[in-house]
Amino acid sequence: MRETHLFRFEMDFADTLRCVPMVVRMKLDLCGVKLSLRQWSRFTMAQRSQLTKSPITSLNERAAYRALLVYLISTQTGEEPKFLPDVNSDIWEKPDVVPEVVLQAALSFGEPPPTLDQWSRLSPLQRFALIKLTRSGHDNLNFVPAMREFFE
């Protein structure tokens, strides 16, 4: 995974990276590390930027990213890192099925649901973002801006 950019709906915090951007959230899921906003806020701007830009395409890169996260959490927060169960990335990596959660979220916000053609043209990071923005307990305020950004 070499995507490193921030989306337009994330621009209100792009200068400071005060919130965890979607590209980092995806890397966290893929590396199996849980990171709270409080922990993220303890990282320096340079560390946040590094986590945003570091690739995790190969197994070695993914292992190095995970090791860096574990190190940063331990040294910057004084806490033990928490780990996630293995994540099924099929839901966002497969362009041939629009997940039901995205369809339902679009309808609940009064947005036209993405067609299969639209969904298939999204990058894995865009698909991840839309799915992440539908999860319960998540601030879904950016779902509609993300939909409009990706499908305009």
OpenMM code with the backbone's topology and positions (N, CA, C; nanometers):
from openmm import Vec3, app, unit

residues = "MET ARG GLU THR HIS LEU PHE ARG PHE GLU MET ASP PHE ALA ASP THR LEU ARG CYS VAL PRO MET VAL VAL ARG MET LYS LEU ASP LEU CYS GLY VAL LYS LEU SER LEU ARG GLN TRP SER ARG PHE THR MET ALA GLN ARG SER GLN LEU THR LYS SER PRO ILE THR SER LEU ASN GLU ARG ALA ALA TYR ARG ALA LEU LEU VAL TYR LEU ILE SER THR GLN THR GLY GLU GLU PRO LYS PHE LEU PRO ASP VAL ASN SER ASP ILE TRP GLU LYS PRO ASP VAL VAL PRO GLU VAL VAL LEU GLN ALA ALA LEU SER PHE GLY GLU PRO PRO PRO THR LEU ASP GLN TRP SER ARG LEU SER PRO LEU GLN ARG PHE ALA LEU ILE LYS LEU THR ARG SER GLY HIS ASP ASN LEU ASN PHE VAL PRO ALA MET ARG GLU PHE PHE GLU".split()
positions = [
    Vec3(0.0830, -0.1173, 0.0000),
    Vec3(0.0000, 0.0000, 0.0000),
    Vec3(0.0876, 0.1237, 0.0000),
    Vec3(0.0835, 0.2000, -0.1057),
    Vec3(0.1685, 0.3176, -0.1183),
    Vec3(0.0906, 0.4488, -0.1129),
    Vec3(-0.0392, 0.4416, -0.0915),
    Vec3(-0.1169, 0.5648, -0.0847),
    Vec3(-0.0785, 0.6408, 0.0423),
    Vec3(-0.0546, 0.7696, 0.0263),
    Vec3(-0.0118, 0.8498, 0.1404),
    Vec3(-0.0884, 0.9810, 0.1525),
    Vec3(-0.1777, 1.0075, 0.0621),
    Vec3(-0.2425, 1.1387, 0.0616),
    Vec3(-0.3566, 1.1472, 0.1617),
    Vec3(-0.3949, 1.2701, 0.1855),
    Vec3(-0.5119, 1.2958, 0.2679),
    Vec3(-0.6263, 1.3353, 0.1749),
    Vec3(-0.7466, 1.3045, 0.2164),
    Vec3(-0.8641, 1.3393, 0.1378),
    Vec3(-0.9053, 1.4836, 0.1672),
    Vec3(-0.9855, 1.5395, 0.0790),
    Vec3(-1.0356, 1.6757, 0.1013),
    Vec3(-1.1148, 1.6842, 0.2316),
    Vec3(-1.1919, 1.5796, 0.2628),
    Vec3(-1.2714, 1.5855, 0.3854),
    Vec3(-1.1837, 1.5819, 0.5108),
    Vec3(-1.0539, 1.5570, 0.4951),
    Vec3(-0.9606, 1.5570, 0.6079),
    Vec3(-0.8772, 1.6859, 0.6147),
    Vec3(-0.9008, 1.7783, 0.5246),
    Vec3(-0.8160, 1.8973, 0.5134),
    Vec3(-0.8215, 1.9903, 0.6340),
    Vec3(-0.9275, 1.9846, 0.7125),
    Vec3(-0.9347, 2.0741, 0.8275),
    Vec3(-0.8290, 2.0429, 0.9333),
    Vec3(-0.7673, 1.9256, 0.9256),
    Vec3(-0.6599, 1.8942, 1.0200),
    Vec3(-0.5296, 1.8549, 0.9509),
    Vec3(-0.5202, 1.8795, 0.8216),
    Vec3(-0.4033, 1.8357, 0.7440),
    Vec3(-0.2738, 1.9021, 0.7881),
    Vec3(-0.2787, 2.0284, 0.8234),
    Vec3(-0.1561, 2.0998, 0.8605),
    Vec3(-0.0939, 2.0459, 0.9884),
    Vec3(-0.1765, 2.0026, 1.0812),
    Vec3(-0.1258, 1.9575, 1.2113),
    Vec3(-0.1349, 1.8061, 1.2298),
    Vec3(-0.2126, 1.7403, 1.1456),
    Vec3(-0.2399, 1.5967, 1.1621),
    Vec3(-0.2894, 1.5682, 1.3043),
    Vec3(-0.3756, 1.6566, 1.3562),
    Vec3(-0.4267, 1.6385, 1.4924),
    Vec3(-0.5192, 1.5178, 1.5025),
    Vec3(-0.5795, 1.4774, 1.3918),
    Vec3(-0.6612, 1.3564, 1.3873),
    Vec3(-0.5873, 1.2499, 1.3066),
    Vec3(-0.6216, 1.1254, 1.3310),
    Vec3(-0.5577, 1.0149, 1.2600),
    Vec3(-0.6205, 1.0073, 1.1204),
    Vec3(-0.5405, 1.0306, 1.0148),
    Vec3(-0.5981, 1.0261, 0.8798),
    Vec3(-0.6330, 0.8835, 0.8366),
    Vec3(-0.7215, 0.8757, 0.7394),
    Vec3(-0.7672, 0.7451, 0.6905),
    Vec3(-0.6519, 0.6566, 0.6436),
    Vec3(-0.5525, 0.7149, 0.5806),
    Vec3(-0.4412, 0.6335, 0.5313),
    Vec3(-0.3697, 0.5653, 0.6483),
    Vec3(-0.3601, 0.6318, 0.7616),
    Vec3(-0.2979, 0.5705, 0.8799),
    Vec3(-0.3938, 0.4699, 0.9423),
    Vec3(-0.5215, 0.5007, 0.9451),
    Vec3(-0.6195, 0.4058, 1.0002),
    Vec3(-0.6160, 0.2735, 0.9240),
    Vec3(-0.6025, 0.2839, 0.7933),
    Vec3(-0.5961, 0.1618, 0.7131),
    Vec3(-0.4692, 0.0832, 0.7461),
    Vec3(-0.3578, 0.1529, 0.7589),
    Vec3(-0.2315, 0.0870, 0.7933),
    Vec3(-0.2390, 0.0236, 0.9318),
    Vec3(-0.3058, 0.0911, 1.0271),
    Vec3(-0.3228, 0.0343, 1.1609),
    Vec3(-0.3996, -0.0969, 1.1535),
    Vec3(-0.5097, -0.0966, 1.0775),
    Vec3(-0.5887, -0.2192, 1.0627),
    Vec3(-0.5048, -0.3307, 0.9999),
    Vec3(-0.4303, -0.2960, 0.8967),
    Vec3(-0.3503, -0.3974, 0.8278),
    Vec3(-0.2347, -0.4493, 0.9143),
    Vec3(-0.1837, -0.3642, 1.0027),
    Vec3(-0.0728, -0.4048, 1.0906),
    Vec3(-0.1214, -0.4612, 1.2232),
    Vec3(-0.2501, -0.4485, 1.2500),
    Vec3(-0.3064, -0.5060, 1.3710),
    Vec3(-0.2716, -0.4325, 1.4989),
    Vec3(-0.2557, -0.3002, 1.4905),
    Vec3(-0.2235, -0.2217, 1.6095),
    Vec3(-0.3363, -0.1227, 1.6362),
    Vec3(-0.3793, -0.1160, 1.7603),
    Vec3(-0.4822, -0.0208, 1.8011),
    Vec3(-0.4130, 0.1059, 1.8487),
    Vec3(-0.4602, 0.2192, 1.8015),
    Vec3(-0.4013, 0.3474, 1.8370),
    Vec3(-0.5134, 0.4452, 1.8682),
    Vec3(-0.5110, 0.5010, 1.9871),
    Vec3(-0.6133, 0.5982, 2.0248),
    Vec3(-0.5726, 0.7375, 1.9775),
    Vec3(-0.6695, 0.8257, 1.9696),
    Vec3(-0.6412, 0.9636, 1.9331),
    Vec3(-0.5492, 1.0275, 2.0371),
    Vec3(-0.5684, 0.9939, 2.1626),
    Vec3(-0.4822, 1.0460, 2.2678),
    Vec3(-0.3378, 1.0034, 2.2467),
    Vec3(-0.3173, 0.8773, 2.2110),
    Vec3(-0.1816, 0.8296, 2.1825),
    Vec3(-0.1241, 0.9017, 2.0609),
    Vec3(-0.2027, 0.9128, 1.9540),
    Vec3(-0.1606, 0.9813, 1.8320),
    Vec3(-0.1166, 1.1238, 1.8649),
    Vec3(-0.1901, 1.1900, 1.9533),
    Vec3(-0.1596, 1.3295, 1.9861),
    Vec3(-0.0274, 1.3444, 2.0612),
    Vec3(0.0220, 1.2362, 2.1171),
    Vec3(0.1512, 1.2399, 2.1870),
    Vec3(0.2698, 1.2267, 2.0909),
    Vec3(0.2437, 1.1856, 1.9691),
    Vec3(0.3509, 1.1734, 1.8696),
    Vec3(0.3871, 1.3125, 1.8184),
    Vec3(0.5121, 1.3293, 1.7800),
    Vec3(0.5534, 1.4566, 1.7211),
    Vec3(0.4953, 1.4671, 1.5804),
    Vec3(0.4958, 1.5867, 1.5274),
    Vec3(0.4486, 1.6070, 1.3901),
    Vec3(0.5314, 1.5236, 1.2929),
    Vec3(0.6614, 1.5165, 1.3144),
    Vec3(0.7487, 1.4373, 1.2271),
    Vec3(0.7115, 1.2890, 1.2335),
    Vec3(0.6788, 1.2398, 1.3522),
    Vec3(0.6399, 1.0997, 1.3661),
    Vec3(0.5054, 1.0739, 1.2987),
    Vec3(0.4113, 1.1648, 1.3152),
    Vec3(0.2806, 1.1508, 1.2489),
    Vec3(0.2974, 1.1498, 1.0967),
    Vec3(0.3804, 1.2402, 1.0496),
    Vec3(0.4059, 1.2478, 0.9057),
    Vec3(0.4708, 1.1191, 0.8553),
    Vec3(0.5653, 1.0668, 0.9315),
    Vec3(0.6316, 0.9417, 0.8932),
    Vec3(0.5304, 0.8275, 0.8853),
    Vec3(0.4416, 0.8185, 0.9828),
    Vec3(0.3404, 0.7130, 0.9818),
    Vec3(0.2434, 0.7301, 0.8655),
    Vec3(0.2190, 0.8534, 0.8251),
    Vec3(0.1309, 0.8794, 0.7119),
    Vec3(0.1970, 0.8377, 0.5809),
    Vec3(0.3263, 0.8641, 0.5684),
    Vec3(0.3962, 0.8436, 0.4415),
    Vec3(0.4623, 0.7065, 0.4249),
    Vec3(0.4889, 0.6363, 0.5337),
    Vec3(0.5600, 0.5080, 0.5238),
    Vec3(0.4766, 0.4029, 0.4515),
    Vec3(0.5363, 0.3369, 0.3537),
    Vec3(0.4627, 0.2323, 0.2813),
    Vec3(0.4560, 0.1029, 0.3621),
    Vec3(0.3546, 0.0246, 0.3346),
    Vec3(0.3436, -0.1081, 0.3967),
    Vec3(0.3043, -0.2113, 0.2906),
    Vec3(0.3632, -0.1979, 0.1739),
    Vec3(0.3302, -0.2865, 0.0630),
    Vec3(0.3822, -0.4277, 0.0853),
    Vec3(0.5067, -0.4389, 0.1265),
    Vec3(0.5662, -0.5717, 0.1451),
    Vec3(0.5496, -0.6180, 0.2898),
    Vec3(0.5721, -0.7452, 0.3115),
    Vec3(0.5662, -0.7988, 0.4481),
    Vec3(0.6716, -0.7334, 0.5368),
    Vec3(0.7897, -0.7079, 0.4810),
    Vec3(0.8950, -0.6420, 0.5588),
    Vec3(0.8554, -0.5004, 0.5974),
    Vec3(0.7947, -0.4262, 0.5036),
    Vec3(0.7497, -0.2905, 0.5344),
    Vec3(0.6396, -0.2920, 0.6399),
    Vec3(0.5504, -0.3877, 0.6298),
    Vec3(0.4421, -0.3990, 0.7276),
    Vec3(0.4981, -0.4315, 0.8661),
    Vec3(0.5951, -0.5213, 0.8730),
    Vec3(0.6580, -0.5558, 1.0009),
    Vec3(0.7323, -0.4353, 1.0592),
    Vec3(0.8002, -0.3603, 0.9732),
    Vec3(0.8736, -0.2422, 1.0200),
    Vec3(0.7759, -0.1350, 1.0697),
    Vec3(0.6654, -0.1184, 1.0018),
    Vec3(0.5641, -0.0205, 1.0422),
    Vec3(0.5065, -0.0585, 1.1781),
    Vec3(0.4746, -0.1855, 1.1939),
    Vec3(0.4200, -0.2344, 1.3213),
    Vec3(0.5209, -0.2126, 1.4333),
    Vec3(0.6477, -0.2437, 1.4075),
    Vec3(0.7527, -0.2254, 1.5088),
    Vec3(0.7663, -0.0776, 1.5460),
    Vec3(0.7582, 0.0099, 1.4461),
    Vec3(0.7656, 0.1532, 1.4731),
    Vec3(0.6480, 0.1976, 1.5596),
    Vec3(0.5291, 0.1519, 1.5285),
    Vec3(0.4113, 0.1863, 1.6086),
    Vec3(0.4267, 0.1402, 1.7531),
    Vec3(0.4713, 0.0174, 1.7709),
    Vec3(0.4909, -0.0374, 1.9055),
    Vec3(0.5926, 0.0478, 1.9816),
    Vec3(0.7007, 0.0823, 1.9141),
    Vec3(0.8048, 0.1654, 1.9749),
    Vec3(0.7497, 0.3036, 2.0131),
    Vec3(0.6790, 0.3683, 1.9205),
    Vec3(0.6261, 0.5022, 1.9468),
    Vec3(0.5234, 0.5022, 2.0592),
    Vec3(0.4351, 0.4053, 2.0590),
    Vec3(0.3349, 0.3977, 2.1659),
    Vec3(0.4040, 0.3814, 2.3004),
    Vec3(0.5021, 0.2936, 2.3067),
    Vec3(0.5731, 0.2693, 2.4331),
    Vec3(0.6515, 0.3916, 2.4791),
    Vec3(0.7270, 0.4522, 2.3871),
    Vec3(0.8153, 0.5613, 2.4275),
    Vec3(0.7442, 0.6951, 2.4410),
    Vec3(0.6443, 0.7219, 2.3577),
    Vec3(0.5786, 0.8520, 2.3601),
    Vec3(0.4631, 0.8593, 2.4598),
    Vec3(0.4051, 0.7445, 2.4934),
    Vec3(0.2894, 0.7465, 2.5836),
    Vec3(0.3152, 0.6732, 2.7146),
    Vec3(0.4193, 0.5898, 2.7176),
    Vec3(0.4458, 0.5103, 2.8369),
    Vec3(0.3469, 0.3967, 2.8558),
    Vec3(0.2714, 0.3674, 2.7524),
    Vec3(0.1699, 0.2617, 2.7591),
    Vec3(0.2137, 0.1402, 2.6797),
    Vec3(0.1537, 0.0288, 2.7143),
    Vec3(0.1749, -0.0932, 2.6366),
    Vec3(0.0832, -0.0878, 2.5140),
    Vec3(0.1348, -0.1222, 2.3986),
    Vec3(0.0481, -0.1223, 2.2800),
    Vec3(-0.0590, -0.2298, 2.2897),
    Vec3(-0.1723, -0.2019, 2.2259),
    Vec3(-0.2819, -0.2995, 2.2177),
    Vec3(-0.2909, -0.3431, 2.0723),
    Vec3(-0.3271, -0.4677, 2.0559),
    Vec3(-0.3296, -0.5247, 1.9218),
    Vec3(-0.4715, -0.5628, 1.8822),
    Vec3(-0.4952, -0.5553, 1.7525),
    Vec3(-0.6246, -0.5892, 1.6947),
    Vec3(-0.6238, -0.7335, 1.6466),
    Vec3(-0.7397, -0.7971, 1.6449),
    Vec3(-0.7454, -0.9284, 1.5804),
    Vec3(-0.7192, -0.9101, 1.4312),
    Vec3(-0.6888, -1.0181, 1.3639),
    Vec3(-0.6658, -1.0093, 1.2203),
    Vec3(-0.7868, -0.9446, 1.1520),
    Vec3(-0.7586, -0.8511, 1.0664),
    Vec3(-0.8629, -0.7768, 0.9962),
    Vec3(-0.8865, -0.8401, 0.8602),
    Vec3(-1.0131, -0.8550, 0.8251),
    Vec3(-1.0485, -0.9058, 0.6929),
    Vec3(-1.0550, -0.7865, 0.5981),
    Vec3(-0.9504, -0.7684, 0.5196),
    Vec3(-0.9447, -0.6536, 0.4289),
    Vec3(-1.0193, -0.6800, 0.2979),
    Vec3(-1.0738, -0.7996, 0.2812),
    Vec3(-1.1467, -0.8315, 0.1582),
    Vec3(-1.2590, -0.7329, 0.1311),
    Vec3(-1.3232, -0.6857, 0.2356),
    Vec3(-1.4397, -0.5996, 0.2182),
    Vec3(-1.4033, -0.4708, 0.1435),
    Vec3(-1.2845, -0.4175, 0.1639),
    Vec3(-1.2468, -0.2955, 0.0908),
    Vec3(-1.1539, -0.3231, -0.0261),
    Vec3(-1.0922, -0.4392, -0.0294),
    Vec3(-1.0016, -0.4697, -0.1400),
    Vec3(-1.0750, -0.5228, -0.2631),
    Vec3(-1.1957, -0.5735, -0.2419),
    Vec3(-1.2721, -0.6281, -0.3538),
    Vec3(-1.3572, -0.5197, -0.4187),
    Vec3(-1.3274, -0.4878, -0.5440),
    Vec3(-1.4042, -0.3840, -0.6119),
    Vec3(-1.5336, -0.4341, -0.6760),
    Vec3(-1.5600, -0.5645, -0.6660),
    Vec3(-1.6728, -0.6210, -0.7396),
    Vec3(-1.8021, -0.6340, -0.6598),
    Vec3(-1.8033, -0.5852, -0.5351),
    Vec3(-1.9250, -0.5896, -0.4535),
    Vec3(-1.9301, -0.4641, -0.3667),
    Vec3(-2.0377, -0.3882, -0.3797),
    Vec3(-2.0557, -0.2727, -0.2913),
    Vec3(-2.1092, -0.3259, -0.1589),
    Vec3(-2.0350, -0.3047, -0.0499),
    Vec3(-2.0806, -0.3582, 0.0797),
    Vec3(-2.2160, -0.3009, 0.1223),
    Vec3(-2.2939, -0.3847, 0.1824),
    Vec3(-2.4272, -0.3459, 0.2285),
    Vec3(-2.4213, -0.2274, 0.3242),
    Vec3(-2.3171, -0.2214, 0.4093),
    Vec3(-2.3072, -0.1108, 0.5057),
    Vec3(-2.2945, 0.0236, 0.4346),
    Vec3(-2.2271, 0.0261, 0.3219),
    Vec3(-2.2111, 0.1506, 0.2455),
    Vec3(-2.3432, 0.1871, 0.1785),
    Vec3(-2.4102, 0.0880, 0.1216),
    Vec3(-2.5399, 0.1130, 0.0586),
    Vec3(-2.6394, 0.1680, 0.1605),
    Vec3(-2.6460, 0.1031, 0.2767),
    Vec3(-2.7404, 0.1452, 0.3813),
    Vec3(-2.7061, 0.2832, 0.4362),
    Vec3(-2.5776, 0.3099, 0.4558),
    Vec3(-2.5366, 0.4410, 0.5074),
    Vec3(-2.5728, 0.5509, 0.4083),
    Vec3(-2.5476, 0.5268, 0.2804),
    Vec3(-2.5813, 0.6268, 0.1790),
    Vec3(-2.7311, 0.6579, 0.1839),
    Vec3(-2.8125, 0.5543, 0.1863),
    Vec3(-2.9572, 0.5746, 0.1912),
    Vec3(-2.9996, 0.6475, 0.3181),
    Vec3(-2.9384, 0.6130, 0.4317),
    Vec3(-2.9765, 0.6767, 0.5580),
    Vec3(-2.9404, 0.8250, 0.5611),
    Vec3(-2.8394, 0.8645, 0.4838),
    Vec3(-2.8005, 1.0054, 0.4755),
    Vec3(-2.8658, 1.0767, 0.3568),
    Vec3(-2.9525, 1.0046, 0.2833),
    Vec3(-3.0205, 1.0645, 0.1699),
    Vec3(-2.9308, 1.0841, 0.0487),
    Vec3(-2.8253, 1.0066, 0.0413),
    Vec3(-2.7316, 1.0137, -0.0712),
    Vec3(-2.7594, 0.8981, -0.1660),
    Vec3(-2.7377, 0.9176, -0.2962),
    Vec3(-2.7520, 0.8036, -0.3868),
    Vec3(-2.6413, 0.7018, -0.3577),
    Vec3(-2.6777, 0.5760, -0.3408),
    Vec3(-2.5748, 0.4753, -0.3146),
    Vec3(-2.4834, 0.4589, -0.4359),
    Vec3(-2.3571, 0.4249, -0.4123),
    Vec3(-2.2673, 0.4059, -0.5260),
    Vec3(-2.3097, 0.2865, -0.6102),
    Vec3(-2.2950, 0.3022, -0.7393),
    Vec3(-2.3190, 0.1899, -0.8292),
    Vec3(-2.1965, 0.0981, -0.8235),
    Vec3(-2.2106, -0.0205, -0.8755),
    Vec3(-2.0975, -0.1130, -0.8804),
    Vec3(-1.9849, -0.0545, -0.9640),
    Vec3(-2.0188, 0.0133, -1.0723),
    Vec3(-1.9168, 0.0758, -1.1564),
    Vec3(-1.8412, 0.1835, -1.0787),
    Vec3(-1.9127, 0.2675, -1.0053),
    Vec3(-1.8464, 0.3709, -0.9244),
    Vec3(-1.7570, 0.3078, -0.8176),
    Vec3(-1.8103, 0.2086, -0.7490),
    Vec3(-1.7355, 0.1412, -0.6424),
    Vec3(-1.6075, 0.0788, -0.6978),
    Vec3(-1.6168, 0.0165, -0.8129),
    Vec3(-1.5014, -0.0528, -0.8704),
    Vec3(-1.3910, 0.0440, -0.9124),
    Vec3(-1.4259, 0.1709, -0.9373),
    Vec3(-1.3257, 0.2689, -0.9779),
    Vec3(-1.2558, 0.3353, -0.8595),
    Vec3(-1.3036, 0.3096, -0.7385),
    Vec3(-1.2392, 0.3670, -0.6199),
    Vec3(-1.1096, 0.2933, -0.5875),
    Vec3(-1.0178, 0.3624, -0.5255),
    Vec3(-0.8954, 0.2975, -0.4771),
    Vec3(-0.9295, 0.2179, -0.3510),
    Vec3(-0.8456, 0.1220, -0.3129),
    Vec3(-0.8706, 0.0517, -0.1871),
    Vec3(-0.8816, 0.1475, -0.0675),
    Vec3(-0.8022, 0.2538, -0.0656),
    Vec3(-0.8087, 0.3495, 0.0451),
    Vec3(-0.9432, 0.4231, 0.0464),
    Vec3(-0.9948, 0.4586, -0.0689),
    Vec3(-1.1261, 0.5240, -0.0739),
    Vec3(-1.2348, 0.4285, -0.0261),
    Vec3(-1.2280, 0.3025, -0.0698),
    Vec3(-1.3278, 0.2045, -0.0251),
    Vec3(-1.3165, 0.1839, 0.1262),
    Vec3(-1.1932, 0.1746, 0.1772),
    Vec3(-1.1713, 0.1606, 0.3206),
    Vec3(-1.2354, 0.2781, 0.3954),
    Vec3(-1.2112, 0.4000, 0.3465),
    Vec3(-1.2624, 0.5193, 0.4135),
    Vec3(-1.4148, 0.5149, 0.4230),
    Vec3(-1.4810, 0.4824, 0.3139),
    Vec3(-1.6274, 0.4779, 0.3177),
    Vec3(-1.6774, 0.3722, 0.4154),
    Vec3(-1.6146, 0.2579, 0.4163),
    Vec3(-1.6550, 0.1524, 0.5092),
    Vec3(-1.6285, 0.1964, 0.6526),
    Vec3(-1.5123, 0.2534, 0.6790),
    Vec3(-1.4762, 0.2983, 0.8136),
    Vec3(-1.5750, 0.4040, 0.8632),
    Vec3(-1.6183, 0.4907, 0.7737),
    Vec3(-1.7097, 0.5980, 0.8116),
    Vec3(-1.8527, 0.5502, 0.8359),
    Vec3(-1.8796, 0.4213, 0.8150),
    Vec3(-2.0129, 0.3664, 0.8438),
    Vec3(-2.0174, 0.2943, 0.9778),
    Vec3(-1.9036, 0.2727, 1.0393),
    Vec3(-1.8990, 0.1905, 1.1610),
    Vec3(-1.9654, 0.2599, 1.2782),
    Vec3(-2.0378, 0.1802, 1.3571),
    Vec3(-2.1040, 0.2362, 1.4753),
    Vec3(-1.9971, 0.2823, 1.5745),
    Vec3(-2.0310, 0.3851, 1.6479),
    Vec3(-1.9363, 0.4402, 1.7432),
    Vec3(-1.8344, 0.5318, 1.6788),
    Vec3(-1.8415, 0.5480, 1.5478),
    Vec3(-1.7487, 0.6338, 1.4753),
    Vec3(-1.8206, 0.7631, 1.4415),
    Vec3(-1.7476, 0.8705, 1.4384),
    Vec3(-1.8053, 0.9978, 1.3992),
    Vec3(-1.8299, 0.9941, 1.2486),
    Vec3(-1.9553, 0.9792, 1.2106),
    Vec3(-1.9906, 0.9596, 1.0702),
    Vec3(-2.0127, 1.0909, 0.9964),
    Vec3(-1.9724, 1.2018, 1.0546),
    Vec3(-1.9939, 1.3320, 0.9914),
    Vec3(-1.9267, 1.3429, 0.8558),
    Vec3(-1.8217, 1.2688, 0.8345),
    Vec3(-1.7479, 1.2783, 0.7088),
    Vec3(-1.7963, 1.1809, 0.6018),
    Vec3(-1.8970, 1.0997, 0.6311),
    Vec3(-1.9440, 1.0040, 0.5310),
    Vec3(-1.9962, 1.0764, 0.4065),
    Vec3(-2.0851, 1.1731, 0.4249),
    Vec3(-2.1423, 1.2444, 0.3102),
    Vec3(-2.0340, 1.3237, 0.2362),
    Vec3(-1.9474, 1.4004, 0.3067),
    Vec3(-1.8401, 1.4679, 0.2326),
    Vec3(-1.7503, 1.3698, 0.1560),
    Vec3(-1.7230, 1.2540, 0.2128),
    Vec3(-1.6410, 1.1539, 0.1426),
    Vec3(-1.7137, 1.1030, 0.0184),
    Vec3(-1.8417, 1.0713, 0.0334),
    Vec3(-1.9197, 1.0253, -0.0827),
    Vec3(-1.9159, 1.1291, -0.1947),
    Vec3(-1.9365, 1.2535, -0.1588),
    Vec3(-1.9391, 1.3598, -0.2601),
    Vec3(-1.8018, 1.3793, -0.3221),
    Vec3(-1.6969, 1.3700, -0.2406),
    Vec3(-1.5607, 1.3829, -0.2935),
    Vec3(-1.5272, 1.2709, -0.3902),
    Vec3(-1.5626, 1.1486, -0.3559),
    Vec3(-1.5247, 1.0335, -0.4358),
    Vec3(-1.6100, 1.0171, -0.5610),
    Vec3(-1.7343, 1.0643, -0.5567),
    Vec3(-1.8259, 1.0394, -0.6679),
    Vec3(-1.8707, 1.1646, -0.7419),
    Vec3(-1.8032, 1.2755, -0.7224),
    Vec3(-1.8468, 1.3977, -0.7917),
    Vec3(-1.8102, 1.3956, -0.9375),
] * unit.nanometer
topology = app.Topology()
chain = topology.addChain("A")
for resn in residues:
    res = topology.addResidue(resn, chain)
    for name in ("N", "CA", "C"):
        topology.addAtom(name, app.Element.getBySymbol(name[0]), res)
